[in-house]
Amino acid sequence: MIFQNYLISCIALSEIFNNYIGIGMTKADIVEKVAAGTGLTKLETEAIIEGFLNTVIQSLREGNGIEIRGFGSYKVKMKNSRYARNPRTGEKVFVDEHFVPVFKFSKDFKHAVDRGMKDSLKKNK
């Protein structure tokens, strides 16, 4: 039952991202929309979203990628060491090699956003 609610919330979260147009949605906004869409309480929904985010972070920390079909994929990419410049002083500084998380949106996600934005623009004309 918990996994089913988790899955429902993940699907609802995906729908929010697919259908949401604009900038500035917070985690609290996501919790509210997922709770309204699933019938779960805000506390249950917040725990699920926190669990999801912590799972993503932990998986990436272990070097594992994550693929969510229809949404996108997370992976860790290594950045080589290099010399950079301090933009304030122009001083040359050495940047050690480091790892960064990257997210690649799926084609379905990109298509849904594109379609949604075009439909929104048509309505606003």
Phi and psi in degrees as a GROMACS rama.xvg file:
@    title "Ramachandran Plot"
@    xaxis  label "Phi"
@    yaxis  label "Psi"
@TYPE xy
-64.4026  -43.5977  ILE-2
-62.4883  -39.6897  PHE-3
-62.5616  -44.3123  GLN-4
-64.5941  -37.8531  ASN-5
-61.3701  -45.1836  TYR-6
-64.5924  -43.9026  LEU-7
-59.536  -43.2087  ILE-8
-66.2523  -38.4257  SER-9
-63.7885  -40.9612  CYS-10
-65.2882  -43.4864  ILE-11
-62.7568  -40.0547  ALA-12
-62.0678  -43.2259  LEU-13
-60.9466  -42.2907  SER-14
-63.1305  -39.5035  GLU-15
-60.1094  -47.7632  ILE-16
-65.7114  -36.6786  PHE-17
-68.7358  -35.0622  ASN-18
-101.561  -14.767  ASN-19
-77.1498  131.332  TYR-20
-119.263  123.078  ILE-21
129.072  -177.934  GLY-22
-126.321  147.14  ILE-23
108.656  15.7019  GLY-24
-76.5738  130.287  MET-25
-99.7399  171.794  THR-26
-61.6818  -36.6783  LYS-27
-62.3787  -39.0951  ALA-28
-63.7856  -41.5173  ASP-29
-64.1061  -45.1095  ILE-30
-57.3879  -45.2625  VAL-31
-62.2468  -45.312  GLU-32
-68.8759  -41.1678  LYS-33
-65.7863  -42.4445  VAL-34
-60.7408  -43.7619  ALA-35
-65.2814  -35.9029  ALA-36
-79.4873  -21.5703  GLY-37
-109.514  -16.6169  THR-38
84.3449  1.75882  GLY-39
-79.0664  158.997  LEU-40
-73.3556  162.921  THR-41
-64.0547  -35.7622  LYS-42
-64.8684  -44.2794  LEU-43
-63.0862  -44.0477  GLU-44
-64.6914  -42.35  THR-45
-62.1562  -40.3613  GLU-46
-63.8399  -39.3612  ALA-47
-66.799  -45.6423  ILE-48
-65.4008  -41.6646  ILE-49
-60.4745  -42.9456  GLU-50
-61.4113  -42.4329  GLY-51
-62.0345  -50.121  PHE-52
-62.3875  -43.058  LEU-53
-64.3777  -36.481  ASN-54
-65.0084  -42.385  THR-55
-62.1437  -48.2324  VAL-56
-61.1529  -47.3843  ILE-57
-63.3749  -41.837  GLN-58
-62.311  -43.9638  SER-59
-67.8174  -36.0442  LEU-60
-62.3409  -30.1785  ARG-61
-85.8209  -1.18713  GLU-62
87.2537  10.1531  GLY-63
-94.0887  138.426  ASN-64
-85.7213  165.449  GLY-65
-133.519  133.223  ILE-66
-122.162  125  GLU-67
-117.449  103.437  ILE-68
-57.6438  136.048  ARG-69
82.2011  -4.13098  GLY-70
-122.206  -60.6537  PHE-71
161.194  -172.2  GLY-72
-137.774  144.587  SER-73
-106.904  142.843  TYR-74
-154.096  171.333  LYS-75
-109.613  135.021  VAL-76
-121.634  137.381  LYS-77
-89.4797  131.424  MET-78
-101.595  128.421  LYS-79
-67.7901  156.816  ASN-80
-67.972  152.404  SER-81
-163.486  169.354  ARG-82
-99.0768  138.591  TYR-83
-132.438  176.597  ALA-84
-118.91  137.21  ARG-85
-70.3016  118.625  ASN-86
-65.2858  -24.804  PRO-87
-78.5342  -42.7607  ARG-88
-107.292  -17.3779  THR-89
79.4891  0.806247  GLY-90
-67.3398  139.894  GLU-91
-78.6074  128.633  LYS-92
-128.967  148.846  VAL-93
-92.868  131.478  PHE-94
-112.694  118.755  VAL-95
-63.874  160.07  ASP-96
-62.5444  145.358  GLU-97
-153.917  166.484  HIS-98
-110.936  139.188  PHE-99
-129.562  142.257  VAL-100
-78.0179  142.063  PRO-101
-129.802  149.806  VAL-102
-127.15  132.482  PHE-103
-118.509  121.694  LYS-104
-71.6347  145.063  PHE-105
-74.3586  161.97  SER-106
-61.4569  -39.0955  LYS-107
-61.3298  -42.9511  ASP-108
-61.7453  -49.6819  PHE-109
-59.8278  -42.2089  LYS-110
-64.3969  -42.9406  HIS-111
-63.643  -41.3056  ALA-112
-65.7519  -45.6051  VAL-113
-59.1621  -48.4092  ASP-114
-62.3351  -43.4704  ARG-115
-63.9097  -41.8935  GLY-116
-66.428  -41.5941  MET-117
-64.7655  -42.0142  LYS-118
-63.4364  -39.5186  ASP-119
-64.5619  -41.8515  SER-120
-66.0989  -37.0051  LEU-121
-63.4007  -40.3593  LYS-122
-67.9387  -32.2249  LYS-123
-83.7831  -5.02969  ASN-124
